[in-house]
Amino acid sequence: FPSHDIGGRVEEEISRHKIVMEYQEKVFNKFKIPLNRFYHNFNYSGMGPKITHIVQNLCNIVDYFIILDIDICPLKETFVDEIIDKLKDKKTLYGGAQQSNHIEVNNSKNHLYASLSFFGISSELYKKLDSPSFQYNNRGDVAEEIAWRVEEKGYNLCLTFPSSFVPTTIDEQKKFGVPEYWDLGNGHKFGLGTTYGDLVFHATMQALPRSTEIFIDKCKKIISN
């Protein structure tokens, strides 16, 4: 965050982000899943360049990347195994279904891709795609270019769709300028708190205090079960 914004709303958000990360770690610890966390100063560059830097520098060291936002938690201990099972053919890109809805390509805004908030790829496939940037461009949002490359080169795009979601309230929509939900263009929707299949829960829009509450509540239920 810009230094001049520290205080007030931004300071409150940072405080909640720390709690979100704490509970995410508790869930990963419960399932005995290792969690590697990367910190980034957004004053210098966005998410796309940061993830590109990480993947390009580690793709000769690790076999698979599973990338998650801080406000995502697995719902079961087989989480990693199930994702690796999809990636191990070295031909498949995997993730939560997402659609940018604001970028038009070939007279259409309907293009599903693997969201960077819940994203898996093998190093081998990434190299086959010519190691593209995760940065947004004229035909896609962050990480969407990866899906475009997969389609163009004839590889596999495997998406998990929302099985349920929590919509925002009218007051939240007015106060924070957010929609009630986002449309995937095929009858599926995702929102403030979204369950993808039976695999992960994503409490997006952390600028909204209720998103933090929803995430903590979900984590507590997972931990106590």
N, C-alpha and C positions, 0 to 999 in steps of 0.2 A: 504494500500500500504506500502511496506517496506520504512522505513524512509530515506534510502539512495537514493531512487528513486524520492523523492519529488523534483520537479524542472523539467523544460523542458516539455517533452510530458506528463508525469504523472500529473504534476501540472495543465497543460492545461485541461486534462481529468477531473480532480476533479472539476475544475471550471465549466465545461460544465455539469457535473452530478448534481451540485447544481441548475443549471438553469432547467434541465430536471425535477428534483423533484418539483421545484417551479411551473412549468406548469402542472405537473400531479395533484398537489394539487388544482390548479385553476379549472381544469376540474371536479374533485371530488366535489369541492365546488359549482360549477354551478349546478350539479345534486343533491346537498344536500346529498351526500353519505359520511359517516364517513370513515376516512382513518387512520389506525394505522401504524406507521412506526417504524421498528426495525433497529437499527444501529449495525454494526458488524465489528470487526477488523479482517481482513483476514490474518494478520500476525500469528494468533494463530490457526485458523481452517477454513475450507471451508464452502461453502453454505450448504452442506448436513448436517453436524453436527449441524449447527446453527438452521436450520429449524426443525430438529429432537428435539432439546432442547425446542424450542418454543412450538411445537405441543404437545409433551409429558407432558409439564408442564401446559398447558392450556386446555387439552382435557377434564378435569373434571369440567371446569368452563364455557366453551363456547360450543355451539351445532355444529357450522359449522366453517370451515376455508376456506377463499378465499384468496389465496396467489398470489401476483403480483410482477413482477419486477418494478423498478422505471420508466422504459421506456415503460410502457403500460398504455393506457388510455381507459376508457369506451366510447362507442359511443352513449349511450342513458341512460336515467335516470332509466330505468327498469333493468339495468345491474345486480344488486344484486338479485332482485326478480326472474329473469330468471334462475340464477345459483342455488339459493336455491330451486326452483321448481324441479330441476334435482336431488338435493341432499337429499330432504326431505324423500325419501323412506328408507334412511339409508342403501342402498345397492348399491349406485352408486358413482363411482369416475368420476370426470368431469375435463376437461381441454382442452387447445389448443393442437392439434395433433402435435406430434414431433417424430423424429426418430434419434437415435444417429449415425447411419451409420458407426461407427468404431468398434463396438462390435459384434462379431459373436457368435450366440447361435444356436445349432443344424444345423450347416452349413448354416446359414442364418443371414444376417445383417438387415433384414426387420422385425422390431418389433415396432409398434406404441404404444406410451404411452402418458399420460397426462403431458405436459411440466410444470415444476415448475414455469416457468415464468407467467403462467396463469393456476391456479390449484385450484380445490375445492373438499373438502371431509368433511363428517360429522365426528364428534368425535366418534360416535357409530360404523361407518364402520371402522375407523382407529383401534379401539380396536378389532373389529372382525378379523382384519388382523394381530393381535398380535403385534400391535404398532411397526411396522418396522422402521428401519433407512431410512432416505432420502439420505444417502450417496451412492455414486456410488460404484459398486462392479463388480465382474467378469461377470455379465450378464446384466448390465445396467448402464446408466449414472445417474446423479443426479435425484432422484424421480422415476426412471424407475422401481425400485424394488416394488414400491407400485402397479404399474400396473400388474407386474408379479403375485403378491399375489392375486389381484382381479381376474385375469384369473384362477388361480389355485384353488381358493376357490369358484368359480362359481358366483361371483358378477358381476355387470354391469360396463363396461367402456364406457363412453360417451365422444366423442371428437368433437370439433368444428374444421373444416378444413379451410385452407386459401381460401378466396374468391379473393384475389389479393395480389401482393407483388411488391416491388421495387428491382430490381437486382443491384448489385454493378457494378461499371465501371471497365474497364481493368486497369486503373491507380490505383484504390483502391485495386484491387486484387494483383497487383505487390507490392505496397507500404506496405500494411498491411497483406499480406498473407492470404486473405480470399477468399472463393469461390464466384462465381457469385450468387449462391443461394444454398439452401439445398434441397435435394430430399426426399420426403416422401415415395418413392417406389411404388406409385400407381397413378402416373400422377399429384399429387399435389406437390407444391413446396412452400417454404417460404424463405424470404430473408431479406434484409436490413430494409425494412418497410413492415410489413405484416398486412393485415386486416383479422381477423378471423370471418367468417360469417358476421353478422351485429352487432357484440357485442363489440369487442375491436380492438384497433390498437396497434401493437407492433413494436417499432423502435429498433430492436436488434443491436448488434455490436456497442455499444457506444464508442468504441475506435476510430471509424471513425467520423470525424467532421460532415460529411453530415448526419449521423444518428441523431445527435442532431438537426440539421436544419429541417430535415423531421418531427421529433417529435414535435418541437415547432410550425411549420407551421400547422400540424394537430390539435394540441391543440387550436391554435388561431381560426381556422375555427369552431371548436366545440363550443368554448366559445362565438363567435360572432353570431352563428346561433340561 
